[in-house]
């Protein structure tokens, strides 16, 4: 599966600090992975082995099929367009650490809202059009997982997408179709919407996909839908798999890891629990760091106490003040 990283907060982050510097930065999650708390121990060895196989199946693929990032700036507002933060996007099919343009952007760009994604392609072409994140106006979307039976439901799914949104699509992935249907339900893509409306539109999108699967497929397989979307000031993420026992791909959240992912503050992302985190070059104290939330497929720091695993079939909702809350998804689309 793919891997992704999302940051939103009152404190800006330097892209280099969060995407390049850490030993387990997203740009390095090509082959090696850090997945604490994901597999609960079971005294039954056969059950434990099955859990590990399932974990490996959805989290340990080679992510070599493209990289993309979207960060929000106020540049357009500064030049007379009163639209608030608006996304800037960079995508490449080169390995990110070998991409001089990516490294230059990261070392000279800071933002309060960042989405980044490294892709492991399934059945669609490897090109920049199919790279995440996908943008529709002010809204950015990315996905890790697979929509089951996409080739069967794709035609009918496309008919649910409004014509203006359909014309903005440039790729062929199940993820972009999901994003386009969400944007269709959202309405005006150039304005911010209440979190409650964004959440309802995501639920409606999943419900529409599940309904098509049930209508067009005799025996429906589960889908893995780890998604994130933002308008630059608010964010919603979901860890989801509609199966009674199988787990979705990994997804973690943190409200403290941003401190060690910012060179202005004490600590370093590669320090482990209990390791000395003093930083003689820190410009600010830890308590001065602004409120923030990070949601990521894998922790990008090794201080495990900073990270919590998002429960299966739960939304993480972050408001414009960087307050976060968890919400279970409704049962009506959780099981196939």
SEBA-79327 format. One record per residue (C-alpha): residue number from 1; residue in one letter; chain; z, x, y. Coordinates in steps of 0.001 Angstrom, whole numbers. Each point is the difference from the previous one (the first is absolute). Layout:
% residues N
(site NUM,"A","A",(Z,X,Y));
...
//
This chain:
% residues 336
(site 1,"X","A",(0,0,0));
(site 2,"X","A",(-258,920,3667));
(site 3,"X","A",(2904,1161,2168));
(site 4,"X","A",(803,-1082,3551));
(site 5,"X","A",(2437,681,2835));
(site 6,"X","A",(1007,-2212,2938));
(site 7,"X","A",(2186,864,2990));
(site 8,"X","A",(1073,-2283,2837));
(site 9,"X","A",(2777,589,2490));
(site 10,"X","A",(1391,471,3461));
(site 11,"X","A",(-181,3767,-530));
(site 12,"X","A",(-3497,1455,-98));
(site 13,"X","A",(-970,2262,-2874));
(site 14,"X","A",(-2338,2987,-23));
(site 15,"X","A",(-2642,-555,-2666));
(site 16,"X","A",(325,3587,-1181));
(site 17,"X","A",(3736,-442,-611));
(site 18,"X","A",(-411,-3052,-2229));
(site 19,"X","A",(-3401,565,-1654));
(site 20,"X","A",(-331,3785,-370));
(site 21,"X","A",(3284,1913,204));
(site 22,"X","A",(2041,-1586,-2854));
(site 23,"X","A",(-428,1412,-3478));
(site 24,"X","A",(-596,-3565,-1194));
(site 25,"X","A",(-2011,-1112,3032));
(site 26,"X","A",(-2601,-2671,-678));
(site 27,"X","A",(-2813,2517,485));
(site 28,"X","A",(1409,1947,-2963));
(site 29,"X","A",(574,-2963,-2348));
(site 30,"X","A",(-3199,766,-1877));
(site 31,"X","A",(1486,996,-3343));
(site 32,"X","A",(3758,577,357));
(site 33,"X","A",(2312,-2943,675));
(site 34,"X","A",(3660,-615,883));
(site 35,"X","A",(1265,-3357,-1298));
(site 36,"X","A",(3821,-254,80));
(site 37,"X","A",(1753,-3209,-1093));
(site 38,"X","A",(-3214,-1425,-1445));
(site 39,"X","A",(803,-42,-3734));
(site 40,"X","A",(3436,-1365,-888));
(site 41,"X","A",(1640,1684,-2984));
(site 42,"X","A",(132,-1975,-3235));
(site 43,"X","A",(2002,1015,-3063));
(site 44,"X","A",(-2776,-1315,-2241));
(site 45,"X","A",(-2356,2968,-251));
(site 46,"X","A",(-3088,-2087,-779));
(site 47,"X","A",(597,-2195,3069));
(site 48,"X","A",(622,3068,2154));
(site 49,"X","A",(-3259,1579,-1179));
(site 50,"X","A",(-1912,-3200,718));
(site 51,"X","A",(1449,-142,3509));
(site 52,"X","A",(-1103,3585,618));
(site 53,"X","A",(-3520,-712,-1296));
(site 54,"X","A",(-257,-2994,2326));
(site 55,"X","A",(1253,2091,2922));
(site 56,"X","A",(-2551,2729,-684));
(site 57,"X","A",(-2801,-2538,-358));
(site 58,"X","A",(412,-1368,3523));
(site 59,"X","A",(1217,3068,1880));
(site 60,"X","A",(-1368,3282,-1363));
(site 61,"X","A",(-3763,-93,464));
(site 62,"X","A",(-1942,2692,1845));
(site 63,"X","A",(-464,-1118,3599));
(site 64,"X","A",(-3177,1863,926));
(site 65,"X","A",(-2367,-2724,1219));
(site 66,"X","A",(586,-120,3735));
(site 67,"X","A",(2599,98,2747));
(site 68,"X","A",(455,-2120,3080));
(site 69,"X","A",(2466,-544,2806));
(site 70,"X","A",(441,-2442,2871));
(site 71,"X","A",(2320,591,2930));
(site 72,"X","A",(655,-2115,3059));
(site 73,"X","A",(-459,1135,3598));
(site 74,"X","A",(194,-1594,3458));
(site 75,"X","A",(-3158,1683,1253));
(site 76,"X","A",(-2040,-3194,367));
(site 77,"X","A",(2840,-1642,1909));
(site 78,"X","A",(190,2994,2325));
(site 79,"X","A",(-3672,-551,817));
(site 80,"X","A",(382,-3638,982));
(site 81,"X","A",(-25,-1909,-3297));
(site 82,"X","A",(3360,-1750,-244));
(site 83,"X","A",(83,-201,-3787));
(site 84,"X","A",(3022,2121,-821));
(site 85,"X","A",(-174,2595,-2784));
(site 86,"X","A",(-3372,245,-1740));
(site 87,"X","A",(-907,1943,-3154));
(site 88,"X","A",(-1987,3206,-210));
(site 89,"X","A",(-1402,836,-3448));
(site 90,"X","A",(-1058,3170,-1819));
(site 91,"X","A",(-1430,-5,-3540));
(site 92,"X","A",(-1364,2729,-2230));
(site 93,"X","A",(-955,533,-3633));
(site 94,"X","A",(970,3674,198));
(site 95,"X","A",(3357,1145,-1364));
(site 96,"X","A",(2183,-462,3091));
(site 97,"X","A",(1633,3420,-90));
(site 98,"X","A",(-3475,1598,55));
(site 99,"X","A",(-1183,-2133,2918));
(site 100,"X","A",(251,1883,3292));
(site 101,"X","A",(-556,-3175,2023));
(site 102,"X","A",(2896,-1740,-1747));
(site 103,"X","A",(2279,2997,550));
(site 104,"X","A",(-943,169,3688));
(site 105,"X","A",(604,-3713,549));
(site 106,"X","A",(3390,201,-1712));
(site 107,"X","A",(1207,3010,1958));
(site 108,"X","A",(-835,-1608,3357));
(site 109,"X","A",(703,-3713,-460));
(site 110,"X","A",(3210,-2006,195));
(site 111,"X","A",(456,-3743,-381));
(site 112,"X","A",(2567,-2741,-442));
(site 113,"X","A",(-2019,-1675,-2769));
(site 114,"X","A",(-1880,1805,-2753));
(site 115,"X","A",(-1766,-1042,-3209));
(site 116,"X","A",(-1391,2625,-2402));
(site 117,"X","A",(-1595,-402,-3423));
(site 118,"X","A",(-1314,2269,-2767));
(site 119,"X","A",(-2345,-1689,-2441));
(site 120,"X","A",(-501,-48,-3754));
(site 121,"X","A",(-3181,-2042,-423));
(site 122,"X","A",(-290,-2530,-2793));
(site 123,"X","A",(-3451,-1572,-240));
(site 124,"X","A",(-1473,318,3493));
(site 125,"X","A",(-1910,2768,1730));
(site 126,"X","A",(1662,3086,1445));
(site 127,"X","A",(-924,-44,3683));
(site 128,"X","A",(1755,-303,3343));
(site 129,"X","A",(-813,-3717,274));
(site 130,"X","A",(2206,-640,-3026));
(site 131,"X","A",(2869,2142,1271));
(site 132,"X","A",(3146,-1691,1244));
(site 133,"X","A",(1424,-935,2448));
(site 134,"X","A",(-2224,-2921,999));
(site 135,"X","A",(41,-1253,3578));
(site 136,"X","A",(-704,-3466,1375));
(site 137,"X","A",(579,0,3744));
(site 138,"X","A",(3615,1010,656));
(site 139,"X","A",(936,-447,-3644));
(site 140,"X","A",(33,2748,-2627));
(site 141,"X","A",(286,-486,-3761));
(site 142,"X","A",(300,2216,-3095));
(site 143,"X","A",(543,-604,-3713));
(site 144,"X","A",(1039,1784,-3170));
(site 145,"X","A",(-785,-1794,-3232));
(site 146,"X","A",(-2695,-2132,-1566));
(site 147,"X","A",(-1017,-3628,373));
(site 148,"X","A",(-720,-1098,-3541));
(site 149,"X","A",(-3458,-1408,-792));
(site 150,"X","A",(-1286,871,3462));
(site 151,"X","A",(-3612,190,-1198));
(site 152,"X","A",(282,-3592,-1237));
(site 153,"X","A",(1707,-1520,3034));
(site 154,"X","A",(-1691,2126,2651));
(site 155,"X","A",(-2828,-2425,803));
(site 156,"X","A",(2292,-2985,415));
(site 157,"X","A",(2544,2113,1878));
(site 158,"X","A",(-2674,1050,2491));
(site 159,"X","A",(-714,-3652,795));
(site 160,"X","A",(3591,-420,1199));
(site 161,"X","A",(-441,2766,2590));
(site 162,"X","A",(-1124,-1179,3439));
(site 163,"X","A",(-3402,1125,1219));
(site 164,"X","A",(1322,2072,2953));
(site 165,"X","A",(2442,1844,-2277));
(site 166,"X","A",(-2606,444,-2744));
(site 167,"X","A",(-2288,1717,2524));
(site 168,"X","A",(2738,2580,664));
(site 169,"X","A",(153,1068,-3656));
(site 170,"X","A",(-1781,3207,-973));
(site 171,"X","A",(1260,762,-3514));
(site 172,"X","A",(97,-1571,-3459));
(site 173,"X","A",(3599,336,-1175));
(site 174,"X","A",(2353,-2736,-1137));
(site 175,"X","A",(2423,1314,2642));
(site 176,"X","A",(-2354,-582,2929));
(site 177,"X","A",(-808,-3507,-1263));
(site 178,"X","A",(3734,-715,-140));
(site 179,"X","A",(394,1358,3538));
(site 180,"X","A",(-2944,-2056,1262));
(site 181,"X","A",(1363,-3227,-1488));
(site 182,"X","A",(3386,762,1564));
(site 183,"X","A",(-1706,589,3362));
(site 184,"X","A",(-1844,-3307,-411));
(site 185,"X","A",(3251,-1882,-485));
(site 186,"X","A",(1624,1958,2827));
(site 187,"X","A",(-2361,-1359,2653));
(site 188,"X","A",(-499,2028,3178));
(site 189,"X","A",(29,3624,-1156));
(site 190,"X","A",(241,1436,3517));
(site 191,"X","A",(3486,-1326,741));
(site 192,"X","A",(3445,322,-1521));
(site 193,"X","A",(1287,-2874,-2105));
(site 194,"X","A",(3564,-1005,-918));
(site 195,"X","A",(1310,1739,-3093));
(site 196,"X","A",(459,-3390,-1648));
(site 197,"X","A",(-3728,-694,409));
(site 198,"X","A",(-985,3432,-1340));
(site 199,"X","A",(2246,-518,-3009));
(site 200,"X","A",(-1375,-3468,-686));
(site 201,"X","A",(-3582,1300,193));
(site 202,"X","A",(753,2727,-2547));
(site 203,"X","A",(1513,-2560,-2347));
(site 204,"X","A",(-2994,-2275,499));
(site 205,"X","A",(-2358,2888,-816));
(site 206,"X","A",(1781,764,-3263));
(site 207,"X","A",(110,-3670,-904));
(site 208,"X","A",(-3746,-342,575));
(site 209,"X","A",(-743,3011,-2201));
(site 210,"X","A",(2287,-1173,-2802));
(site 211,"X","A",(-1539,-3482,162));
(site 212,"X","A",(-3514,1439,-331));
(site 213,"X","A",(1072,2128,-2950));
(site 214,"X","A",(1476,-2999,-1773));
(site 215,"X","A",(-3098,-2073,713));
(site 216,"X","A",(-2635,2539,-1036));
(site 217,"X","A",(1686,2047,-2749));
(site 218,"X","A",(1132,-1318,-3374));
(site 219,"X","A",(2730,2585,-578));
(site 220,"X","A",(1243,1455,3268));
(site 221,"X","A",(1362,3547,191));
(site 222,"X","A",(2708,916,2526));
(site 223,"X","A",(-837,1557,3361));
(site 224,"X","A",(1821,2846,1733));
(site 225,"X","A",(178,-610,3755));
(site 226,"X","A",(1965,2557,1997));
(site 227,"X","A",(-1172,-726,3524));
(site 228,"X","A",(913,740,3593));
(site 229,"X","A",(-1272,-1468,3240));
(site 230,"X","A",(902,501,3645));
(site 231,"X","A",(-1068,-976,3502));
(site 232,"X","A",(1510,3165,1475));
(site 233,"X","A",(3407,-1489,825));
(site 234,"X","A",(874,-1949,-3177));
(site 235,"X","A",(-505,799,-3668));
(site 236,"X","A",(60,-1799,-3340));
(site 237,"X","A",(-198,1679,-3410));
(site 238,"X","A",(105,-1409,-3521));
(site 239,"X","A",(657,1434,-3462));
(site 240,"X","A",(-1499,-2501,-2439));
(site 241,"X","A",(-1167,-495,-3575));
(site 242,"X","A",(-278,-3503,-1446));
(site 243,"X","A",(1312,744,-3462));
(site 244,"X","A",(3435,-990,-1344));
(site 245,"X","A",(958,3508,-1191));
(site 246,"X","A",(-2530,2584,1193));
(site 247,"X","A",(774,1919,3176));
(site 248,"X","A",(-2286,522,3009));
(site 249,"X","A",(-859,3506,1218));
(site 250,"X","A",(2836,1800,1761));
(site 251,"X","A",(954,-845,3577));
(site 252,"X","A",(2962,1300,2017));
(site 253,"X","A",(1448,-572,3459));
(site 254,"X","A",(2272,2009,2280));
(site 255,"X","A",(1645,-475,3382));
(site 256,"X","A",(1342,3556,253));
(site 257,"X","A",(-2616,2406,-1433));
(site 258,"X","A",(-1831,140,3337));
(site 259,"X","A",(2653,2378,1320));
(site 260,"X","A",(-884,2807,-2402));
(site 261,"X","A",(-3696,-854,420));
(site 262,"X","A",(158,846,3700));
(site 263,"X","A",(243,3625,1109));
(site 264,"X","A",(1917,-977,3149));
(site 265,"X","A",(2982,-950,-2152));
(site 266,"X","A",(2226,1778,-2546));
(site 267,"X","A",(-1020,266,-3632));
(site 268,"X","A",(-3131,608,-2026));
(site 269,"X","A",(-1822,-2332,-2411));
(site 270,"X","A",(252,2490,-2860));
(site 271,"X","A",(3801,236,77));
(site 272,"X","A",(1619,-1746,-2955));
(site 273,"X","A",(3219,-1991,-174));
(site 274,"X","A",(2963,2106,1042));
(site 275,"X","A",(-2140,2892,1227));
(site 276,"X","A",(707,1442,3425));
(site 277,"X","A",(-2159,-1885,2474));
(site 278,"X","A",(800,1921,3164));
(site 279,"X","A",(-2918,802,2262));
(site 280,"X","A",(635,2581,2669));
(site 281,"X","A",(-3176,-967,1838));
(site 282,"X","A",(739,-3739,213));
(site 283,"X","A",(-453,-1377,3497));
(site 284,"X","A",(2083,-3137,-544));
(site 285,"X","A",(2956,-1207,-2032));
(site 286,"X","A",(-470,-2220,-3023));
(site 287,"X","A",(1642,-3015,1658));
(site 288,"X","A",(-2586,112,2800));
(site 289,"X","A",(-2858,-889,-2358));
(site 290,"X","A",(-1448,-3426,672));
(site 291,"X","A",(71,-2906,-2419));
(site 292,"X","A",(-2819,136,-2545));
(site 293,"X","A",(-1149,-1147,-3426));
(site 294,"X","A",(-2099,1953,-2491));
(site 295,"X","A",(-1622,-1698,-2994));
(site 296,"X","A",(-1817,2216,-2473));
(site 297,"X","A",(-1257,175,-3560));
(site 298,"X","A",(2161,3094,-452));
(site 299,"X","A",(2839,1543,2005));
(site 300,"X","A",(-1280,2756,2236));
(site 301,"X","A",(3424,1621,244));
(site 302,"X","A",(2144,1167,-2906));
(site 303,"X","A",(3232,-1475,1302));
(site 304,"X","A",(129,-2891,-2463));
(site 305,"X","A",(2850,-1759,1800));
(site 306,"X","A",(-2396,-680,2897));
(site 307,"X","A",(-2295,-2133,-2184));
(site 308,"X","A",(241,-3354,-1746));
(site 309,"X","A",(-2442,-1452,-2501));
(site 310,"X","A",(-1569,-3246,1208));
(site 311,"X","A",(877,-2633,-2628));
(site 312,"X","A",(-2817,-1501,-2023));
(site 313,"X","A",(-1739,-2945,1722));
(site 314,"X","A",(1728,507,3336));
(site 315,"X","A",(-1294,219,3549));
(site 316,"X","A",(1364,2524,2489));
(site 317,"X","A",(-224,-1487,3488));
(site 318,"X","A",(423,2124,3148));
(site 319,"X","A",(194,-1634,3430));
(site 320,"X","A",(-937,1400,3406));
(site 321,"X","A",(3497,1465,430));
(site 322,"X","A",(-294,1901,-3314));
(site 323,"X","A",(2489,-2283,-1748));
(site 324,"X","A",(-884,-414,-3665));
(site 325,"X","A",(738,-2612,-2642));
(site 326,"X","A",(-994,-688,-3614));
(site 327,"X","A",(-1364,-3340,-1184));
(site 328,"X","A",(-841,-1043,-3582));
(site 329,"X","A",(-3480,-1369,-558));
(site 330,"X","A",(-305,-3599,-1164));
(site 331,"X","A",(-64,-699,-3727));
(site 332,"X","A",(-3154,-2085,231));
(site 333,"X","A",(-2210,3085,93));
(site 334,"X","A",(2226,2506,-1758));
(site 335,"X","A",(-1024,-936,-3540));
(site 336,"X","A",(-3451,-532,-1409));
//
